[in-house]
Every structure is written in C-alpha cells, then in structure tokens.
Amino acid sequence: MKKILVSLLAAATAFGLLTGCGSSKTEQTSAAAGGTAQAAKGDAGQAAADNSKMTAMIIIIPQGDPFLTLAYNGVKQYAQEYGKEAKIIEALDKSEYTEQVRAMAEAGANPIYVVWDDLADVAFNLAPDFPDTQFILVDTYATSDLPNVKTIVVEPQESAFIAGVVAAKTTKTKQVAWIGNMDLPTVNRWRAGFEAGVKYGDPDVACESIYIGSSDDPNKGGELAKQLIGKGADIVMHSANQAGLGVIRACEEMGVLSIGSDEWQGTINEDIVFWSALKDTTGATYAAGKSVSEGQFKPGMEIFGLDSGAKLYDDRDYQKLPEDLQKTVDEVFSKIQSGEIQVPGELEK
C-alpha cells in the first residue's frame, strides 16, 4: 500500500532484537560489533569524512526479520558512536523503492544502506544524482564502479559448513535437511556450505534441500519442514530469514532438532535449536558506516568472513556438545582457517 513519504520519514523508528518466535519493534542497545573488514581489491580513492546527522537503512520486508535485526544493530551502533540519528524505512512495494531511497538522500542521510538485490539497481541509478552521499549495499553480490557505492557481504558458507558437520555427527536417522528462502546466490552459499559440511562429517548422511520461495512466510516454512521431517529428517537447518521461524516451530511440534542462522537462535528454544550458524552482519554494517565518518570509505566489494574475525558459532552451543564432537569442531575450524579445507561457495553441478 502506498505510504505518504513525509509521514513515514517522521515516524520511522528502530526495531530491536528478535525474541521468541515473534518480532519486536522496540529500540534496544546494540550489541558490540566483531571483526574487521577485509577490503576488496582495487585502488579506489577514499571519500571525505561526512558531517551528516542521520543515517538510514531501507528494507523491503517488515521489521522483525532476524537478518535485518542484525544489520540494523550495526547501523544503530555506528549512529550512536558518531552522533547520528538512525532510521529504518520499510519499502514494501516495488513502486516505492526509488521514492524511499531518494527521499532519504534528499533528507541528508549518509550513508544510506539498502538491503538485498532488489534495491541494488535503485542505488546504482540514484548514486550519480547524489555524489556526496555514500550508498552501502548489504547482502548482495551486485557491484558497480561508482565512486560512492560500496557492496558488503558476510560470507556464510564457513559457518554453514561447521553446522553441516555438527548435523552429520548428531543425526540418528542419517537424514538431515536444509531449507532456504529463495534460490539466490547469497542463500545458496548457506546451502553449499551446509551440504559440504554434512558430506565431510559423514558421507552416509543424506541431505535434502528445498526453497520456500519467500523470506517472510513462516507458515509455508513450517509446512515444508514438516514434509521433510515426515520423510525422515531429524535435523533441519534453515537459512530463510523470518520464514525460518516457521521451520523452528515445526521442529518443536515434531520433536526434532533445528539449526538456526544469522544470529544465535537458542533464545527461541535452546533444546530444539541446538546449534546456530552465525553471520556477523552487525560487524559488517557497523564497519561500513564507520568508514564513511572516518573518511575511509572505499567503493567496490568488501567481504567479511573468518579471515576478518567473524564468529562462526556461539560458545553456548559449543559447550553443550559431547567432548568428541567439540574436538571435531575444533579440528574443522583449524583446517578451514589454515586453508586445508576449502569450503565451497557455490552449489555442485
């Protein structure tokens, strides 16, 4: 439904960390960001430090999504540190995408974060009109040579690989499953890592992978999870944003284990969500914003992963593992870090 831009800009508020199976729009203190950035190759120049008093993140689905919560936590932390107001803007209809991004640029927001592929082209089209505004593309592999556009990606395949190893070593039925939101390059990195980890952990364990077709349909996520559980899967990992909450609920109902993604999702049900594959999105958005205010902004692609200090799993999950599985996780982590294990970022053909 069409929104009135003036009202939206005045009323847009921050949202908080996901709790339970629902969502929260209450402002919360941001968690500390971890890791440092690994800059992309290139000799692009740096932008001048900015003096703006506002930063904004444009999203295309309603607030409450776990990944978006993590991303916005980094934006809020950056804004607080540099004395800016942080806004989050919901552009829920494609007809609003350009208007909302342009409105934030005209209002003086800097930097402007846009999330996922749908908004990448919008940023590319508008960036030349606002040369003093830095645009940060989040969780997409779309890039350009525009001097005021940066793409940041947190690679998930390494944490998904370890999750796959843990799943393969834990399953009793020798069947596990992965459910993604949509067939997209960023999502398929989760799948590629998890499937490879399962195979590494136990080649005899079968893994079935399917897509929901939506990021914000927990009901469909739950239905598909129940289908896979009915076929024998006793561990189901999701990489499905808010739709993944339905996957976890289905696992609760069916009495099987689940693996969360992006953040530690043991808060939902620690007995069911026994492992979470982390994605340090908070650290990435924080560091990207800081680069603007420090005059260190560089256009192009910036990758965050194990090499940049990102955590791959939560110690609370690790401590609950049997000792032999803890040793396996340690060994796999070391081999990824040394390069002995090369985790695939693309699906096998």
N, C-alpha and C positions, 0 to 999 in steps of 0.2 A: 504494500500500500504506500502511496506517495507520502512523504513526510514534508513538513514545512521546514526548510533548512534553518531559518533563524531560530525557531523554537528548538530544533534538535541541537544546534550548537550551544544554546544556552543551557539545555537540560542534560546534555550527555554527561554521564558520571562513570566513575571507575567501578570495576567489579572485583570481587575477592576470590580467594581460593575455593576450589570445588570442595564441598564437604558432603559426605554420604553419597547417595545416588542422585542427588538433585544438584541445583546450581545456586550460586549466591551472587548478588549484585552489591554486596556490602563492601566498602573500602577496607582493605586490610594492609598492614605493614608488609612491604615487600621483603622476600627472602633475599639473603645475600647472594650475589651472582658469583659463579665459579668459573675459573678458567680464563685463558687469554685467547686472543684471536690469532689464527694463522692466516696471514694476508695472502690474497691471491697473487699470482704472478702478474707483473706489469709495472710500468714506470709512471703511472698516472700521478699527477700533481695533487697537492693537498689543498683543501678548501680553507678559507679564513675562518677563524673562530666566530661563532654566531652569538648574537645578543638577544635572541628571541625569548619570549616569556611563556611560550606554550609549545607543547609537542602533542602529536595526535597519532592514533592508530586506527586505521579503517579496517573493518571486518565485514564479512558477507553472510555470517550466520549469527544467531542471537548469542549474547553473552552466556557464559556457563560452560562452554567447551573447555576441557582440560588443557589442550594445547594453547588455546588463546589466553587462558588464565596465566600460564607460564610466560608467554610472550609479553603480556601486558604487565606482569610483575617486574620484568626488566625495564620496561618503559617507565613505570612509576618510580622505580629505584633511581633511574637516571634523572628523571624530572625532579625528584626530591633533592638529590645531591647538587643539582645545578640551578635550583630555584625557579623551576618552570611549573606551569600548570599542565597536568596530563589529561588528555581527553581520549575517550574511545567512542568511535562513531559506527553505528550499525547501518550498513548499506545493504538492505535485504533484498532489493530488487535491482536487476541489472540496469534498469533505466536510471538508477540513482548513482551508479558507480562514479561516473565522471563528475557529476554535480557535487557529490560529497567530498571527493578528493580536491577538486578545485576550490570549494568553499573553505576548506581547511588551509589551503595555500594562501588564498586571499585574506584569510583571517590572521595570517602571520605565523602559523605553526611551522616549527622547524626543529628537528627533522619530522617528516611525515612517514610513518610506517604503513605499508599496505601488505596485506597477508594473502598468500596463495596466488596461483596462476591467474585467476580471474581478474585481479587488479593490476597485474604486471603491465599489460598493454596500456592501461589507463595512465599509469605513471610514466611510461615511455612517451606517450602523446602529450602529457601536460608538462613534463620536466623542462622542455625548452622555453615554455612561457614563464617559468619561474626559476631563472638561473641562480638565484640566491637561496633557494630552498633545496635542502637535501632530501631525496626520496630513498627510503630503505625498504627493499622488497624482502619479505620474510617467507621462508619455507617454499621457495620456488627455484627452479634452475634457469629461469628466464634471465638473460643478461643483455646489456647494451654497452655502447661505447660513450654514452652520455656522461659528461663530467660530474653531474650532480645526482647520479643514481648508483646505488650500491645494492647488491644481492647478498643476503646472508642465509646460509644453510647450515643446519646442525645435522650432521650425518648420523643416522640411527642404526645402520647395519651392524656396527660393532656391539652395541648393547643388545640388539636383537639376536645376534649370534650366540652370545653368552646365555640369553634366555632360552634359545633353542637347545643348547647343551643341557641346561638345567631341566628342561622339559623332558628330553630324551632319557635322562638318568632317573627321572621321577615317575614317569608313566608306568602304570601297572598293566594297561591293556595293549601297550605297544602301538597306540594310536593317539596322535595329538592333532590339533587343528590351529589354523591361523585365519582370522577374519579381518579384512581391511575395509576401509570406507569406499574408496574408488580406485580404479585402475589408473594410477598416476605415477610418474617417476619417483616422487618423494615417498609415496606409500609403498611402492614396490621395493624400495631399499629396505624397509622393515621386513617385507616378506622374504627377500633374497637372503638377508642375514639370518632370519629365524630358520628357514628351511635348511640352510647350510649348517647352522648350528645343530639342528636335530640330526642331520646326517653324520656330522662329526661325532656327536655324542653317542649315537647308536644307529648304525646303518640299517638295522632291522626295524626301526620305528617308522611307521608310516605317518606322513603329514599331509592333510588335505587343506587347501587354501581356497577361500572364496571371498567375493566382494559384496558389500551391502548395496552399493550404488548411491549412498548418501552419507554425509558426515553428521547429520542431526536427526536420525530416525532410530532411537533406541528400541522401539518396538520391533522393527524389522531385524535389527541386530540380534535381539533376543530370539526371534523366530529361527533365524539361520543357525544360531548357536545350538539351539535345541535339536535341530536336524542333525548337526554334526555329532552331538553327544549321543543321539539316538543310534548313530552308526558306529559308536564305539569309542569316540574320543573322550579321554578322561582329563585332558588338559587343553584349554582353549586360550590362545593369546589373541588379543585384539590390537589393531592399530587403526582405530576407527573414530577417534575424537569422541564427541558426545554420544554417537551411536554405539560406541563401545561400552557405555554404561549399561545398555540393554544386554550386551553379551555377558557382563559380570552378573547381572541379575539372574539371567538364565542359568548360569553356572551355580549360583546359590540355590535356585529352585531344584536343579537336577543333582545337586550334591557332588559336583566335580570341581577341580581346581581351575583357576584362571590366572593369566599373566597380564598385568596392566602395562600401559605405555605412557611415555612422555614424563609423567611425574610418578611419585610413589603413591600407588592407589590402595595400599593396605588400609588406609583410613575408611574405605568403603566396607571391607570385611577382611580382616587380616588372615582369617583362617581359609578363606576362599582365594583371595588374591595373594598368593604365597610368594610371588616374585613380580617385580616391575622393571621393565627395560626403560632406563631414563634417557631423556633428551634435554640437554642443558640449554633450552631455549631462553630462559631468563638471562643467563650469562651472555648469550649472543646479542639479544636486543639491547641489553644494558651497554655492552662494549661498543656497539654500533652507534648508539646515541652519544656516548662519551666522546667518540672520535669526532663528532660534529662540534661539540662545545670546546674541545681541546685543539681544534684546527688540524686534526689528524685524519680527517675523512678522505678515503680513497675510493674511487669508483671501481666497478667491476665485481668479481665474485670473491666472497670471503667464506671460508669453510671452518666449521668448528667440529672437533671430534676428540678422540683420545689424545692425539698429539698436542691439543690445546688445553688439556687438563680437564676435560669434561668427565663427570662421573657416569659410569655405565650401569650401576645398580646401587641399591640402598643397603647400607650396613645392617639395617634391621632385618631384611630378608636373608642376607648372607649368614647372620648369626644363628638363624633358625635351621639352616641346612645341616644334614649329617656331616660329620667331620671329613669323611672321604669325598663328599661332593664339594665341600669347601676347598679341599686340596685341588680338585679338578678345576674349579672356577679360577683359583689362583694360577694354575698352570696355563689355562687357556688365555687368561688376561695377559700373562707374561709373554706368551707366544704371539699374541696379537700386537703387543707393544713392540716386540723385537722384529716383527715382520715375518716370523716363521709361519704364522697363519695369515693368509691374505683373505680377508672377508670380502665376499663379492657384493657389489653394489647394484648389480643387475641380475635379472632372472635368467636361469639357464634356458637355452632354446632347444 
